[in-house]
Amino acid sequence: MPVLATRVDGRAPTPQLEPVSARLAAEFFSVPAERVSRCVADVWACTEHLGLRATPATVEWIAREHLLALVNSAPPSRAE
């Protein structure tokens, strides 16, 4: 799946996103760290696209919800 935002406002993603990505990667260890970082960057871009003020706290909150949905939507493993 292509990344929605590899850059924020034409710049590389803000350094404020790195700690957010690191916290969420530690919380969602079953999700690859690259996917977590991409989710955080996408949430930042979507928030700004909607004309809202993107703060690290808001981005972390929304990204956490996305990642939680991702983890909870995974099919259960088969016990054989």
C-alpha positions in Angstrom: 0.0 0.0 0.0 1.5 3.4 -0.9 2.3 5.8 1.8 -0.1 8.8 2.0 2.5 11.1 3.5 6.2 10.6 3.4 6.6 14.3 3.8 4.6 16.8 5.8 3.9 20.1 4.1 6.6 19.3 1.5 9.1 18.8 4.3 10.4 15.6 5.9 8.1 14.6 8.7 8.6 16.6 11.8 11.0 15.3 14.5 8.0 15.5 16.9 6.7 12.4 15.1 9.7 10.2 16.0 8.8 9.8 19.7 5.2 9.2 18.8 6.2 6.4 16.4 8.6 5.0 19.0 5.9 4.9 21.7 3.3 3.3 19.5 5.8 0.8 18.0 6.6 -0.3 21.6 2.9 -0.5 22.4 2.0 -2.4 19.2 5.0 -4.7 19.0 3.2 -7.1 16.7 2.9 -4.4 14.1 6.1 -3.7 12.1 7.7 -0.4 13.2 7.7 0.8 9.6 3.9 0.4 9.4 3.5 2.2 12.7 5.6 5.1 11.4 3.7 5.2 8.2 0.4 5.3 10.2 1.7 8.2 12.3 2.7 10.2 9.1 -0.6 9.4 7.4 -2.6 10.6 10.4 -0.5 13.8 10.6 -1.1 14.5 6.9 -4.8 13.7 7.1 -5.3 16.0 10.1 -3.6 18.9 8.4 -5.5 18.2 5.1 -8.7 18.5 7.0 -7.6 21.9 8.2 -7.1 20.9 11.8 -4.1 21.6 14.0 -2.0 18.5 14.1 -0.3 18.1 17.5 1.8 15.1 18.6 -0.8 14.3 21.2 -3.7 14.4 18.8 -1.8 12.4 16.1 -0.8 9.8 18.7 -4.4 9.4 19.9 -5.8 8.9 16.4 -2.9 6.7 15.3 -3.4 4.5 18.4 -7.0 4.0 17.5 -6.1 3.1 13.9 -3.5 0.6 15.1 -5.8 -0.9 17.7 -8.4 -1.4 15.0 -5.7 -3.1 12.8 -4.6 -5.4 15.6 -8.2 -6.3 16.6 -9.3 -7.0 13.0 -6.6 -9.7 12.5 -8.2 -13.1 12.2 -7.6 -15.4 15.1 -4.8 -18.0 14.7 -6.0 -21.5 14.2 -5.3 -24.0 16.9 -4.5 -27.3 15.2 
